[in-house]
Amino acid sequence: MKRVVTLTVNGEQRQALAEPRVTLLELLRDGLGLTGSKEGCGDGNCGACTVLLNGRPVNSCLVLAVEVDGSDVFTIEGLARSGALHPLQQAFIDHGGLQCGFCTPGLVMVAYALLQENPHPTEQEVRMAIAGNLCRCTGYDKVVRAVMAVG
């Protein structure tokens, strides 16, 4: 039986119908048309689906949509404003912190969460923050440089 799920997504209140087994990732992508978050593994190992749930990074493939009714969700689509990239997004471009781009939304979201909590992280803190996000293309050094450039 479908249930109405009400969320604040990127600052805007949204509603969608969800079956009890539908994940937050599926709700965002299929129910709300926000396709920036990716499903890489479906079991929480890759981090491509990372979004902020009530300000904290989560693997949205592991969270049921009905569990987050009334919550605040922030996705990669919420970073850019008025057509201008967020400084973190621009830093990823400037420092080559993306290649195929599949993991990029998740990496940007965990880096954003880190910078919200700690505006001037050390390299080790950046590496710890992104440790749960797999990237097969960049080797992480460019990602770390991008985050350090903003912090």
C-alpha positions as CSV (number, residue, x, y, z in Angstrom):
1,M,0.0,0.0,0.0
2,K,1.5,3.3,-1.1
3,R,2.0,6.1,1.5
4,V,2.3,9.8,1.0
5,V,5.8,10.9,2.0
6,T,6.4,14.6,2.7
7,L,9.9,15.9,2.6
8,T,11.7,19.2,2.4
9,V,14.0,18.7,-0.6
10,N,16.6,21.3,-1.3
11,G,14.6,23.8,0.7
12,E,11.3,23.0,-1.0
13,Q,8.5,21.0,0.5
14,R,7.7,18.0,-1.8
15,Q,5.3,15.1,-1.6
16,A,5.4,11.7,-3.4
17,L,3.7,8.3,-3.1
18,A,6.0,5.5,-2.0
19,E,5.6,1.8,-1.4
20,P,7.0,0.6,1.9
21,R,10.0,-1.0,0.3
22,V,11.0,2.0,-1.9
23,T,14.3,3.6,-0.9
24,L,15.0,7.3,-0.5
25,L,17.2,7.1,-3.6
26,E,14.3,5.6,-5.7
27,L,11.9,8.2,-4.4
28,L,14.3,11.0,-5.3
29,R,15.1,9.7,-8.7
30,D,11.8,8.1,-9.8
31,G,9.3,10.0,-7.7
32,L,10.7,13.5,-7.7
33,G,12.9,13.5,-10.9
34,L,16.1,14.3,-9.1
35,T,18.6,12.1,-10.9
36,G,21.9,13.6,-9.6
37,S,22.3,10.9,-6.9
38,K,23.4,7.6,-8.5
39,E,22.9,4.0,-7.6
40,G,26.2,2.3,-7.9
41,C,25.9,-0.7,-5.7
42,G,22.5,-0.7,-4.0
43,D,23.9,-1.9,-0.7
44,G,25.7,1.1,0.8
45,N,29.3,0.3,-0.3
46,C,30.0,2.9,-2.9
47,G,28.6,6.2,-1.7
48,A,27.4,7.3,-5.2
49,C,23.9,7.8,-3.7
50,T,25.0,10.1,-0.8
51,V,22.6,12.9,0.1
52,L,22.3,14.9,3.3
53,L,19.4,13.8,5.6
54,N,18.8,16.3,8.3
55,G,22.3,17.7,7.6
56,R,24.1,14.4,7.8
57,P,25.4,12.3,4.9
58,V,23.6,9.1,4.3
59,N,23.6,6.4,1.6
60,S,20.1,7.0,0.2
61,C,20.0,3.4,-1.2
62,L,19.9,2.1,2.4
63,V,17.1,4.4,3.8
64,L,13.5,3.6,3.2
65,A,11.5,6.6,1.9
66,V,8.7,6.1,4.5
67,E,11.3,6.4,7.3
68,V,12.2,9.9,6.3
69,D,8.7,11.4,6.2
70,G,9.0,14.9,7.5
71,S,12.7,15.1,7.1
72,D,15.0,17.6,5.3
73,V,16.9,16.2,2.3
74,F,19.7,18.0,0.5
75,T,20.9,16.7,-2.8
76,I,23.5,17.6,-5.4
77,E,20.8,19.5,-7.3
78,G,20.5,21.9,-4.3
79,L,24.1,23.1,-4.5
80,A,24.0,25.2,-7.6
81,R,22.1,28.4,-7.3
82,S,20.7,30.6,-10.1
83,G,22.7,28.8,-12.7
84,A,26.0,29.3,-10.8
85,L,27.9,26.3,-9.6
86,H,28.7,26.1,-5.9
87,P,32.4,26.8,-5.1
88,L,32.9,23.2,-4.2
89,Q,31.5,22.0,-7.5
90,Q,33.7,24.5,-9.3
91,A,36.7,23.3,-7.4
92,F,36.1,19.7,-8.5
93,I,36.2,21.0,-12.1
94,D,39.2,23.2,-11.5
95,H,41.3,20.5,-9.8
96,G,40.2,17.6,-12.0
97,G,38.3,15.9,-9.2
98,L,36.0,14.2,-11.6
99,Q,36.4,12.0,-14.5
100,C,33.6,9.7,-15.5
101,G,31.4,11.7,-13.0
102,F,29.4,8.7,-11.7
103,C,30.8,9.0,-8.1
104,T,31.1,12.8,-8.2
105,P,27.6,13.7,-6.7
106,G,28.3,11.5,-3.7
107,L,31.8,12.8,-3.2
108,V,30.7,16.4,-3.5
109,M,27.9,15.8,-0.9
110,V,30.2,14.2,1.7
111,A,32.8,17.0,1.1
112,Y,30.0,19.6,1.5
113,A,28.9,18.1,4.8
114,L,32.5,18.1,6.0
115,L,33.0,21.7,5.1
116,Q,29.7,22.7,6.8
117,E,31.0,21.1,10.0
118,N,34.7,22.0,9.6
119,P,35.4,24.9,7.1
120,H,39.2,24.3,7.2
121,P,39.8,20.6,7.3
122,T,43.2,19.0,7.2
123,E,44.1,16.6,4.3
124,Q,43.6,13.7,6.7
125,E,40.2,14.9,7.7
126,V,39.2,15.2,4.0
127,R,40.5,11.7,3.3
128,M,38.5,10.3,6.3
129,A,35.3,12.1,5.1
130,I,35.5,10.7,1.6
131,A,36.6,7.2,2.7
132,G,33.1,5.7,2.2
133,N,32.9,6.9,-1.4
134,L,34.4,4.8,-4.1
135,C,36.0,6.3,-7.2
136,R,37.8,4.3,-9.7
137,C,39.0,7.1,-12.0
138,T,40.6,10.0,-10.0
139,G,42.7,8.2,-7.5
140,Y,41.3,10.6,-4.8
141,D,44.3,13.0,-4.8
142,K,42.5,15.4,-7.1
143,V,39.3,15.2,-5.0
144,V,41.3,16.0,-1.9
145,R,42.9,19.0,-3.6
146,A,39.5,20.2,-4.7
147,V,38.1,20.1,-1.2
148,M,41.2,21.6,0.3
149,A,41.0,24.5,-2.1
150,V,37.6,25.4,-0.8
151,G,38.3,24.8,2.9
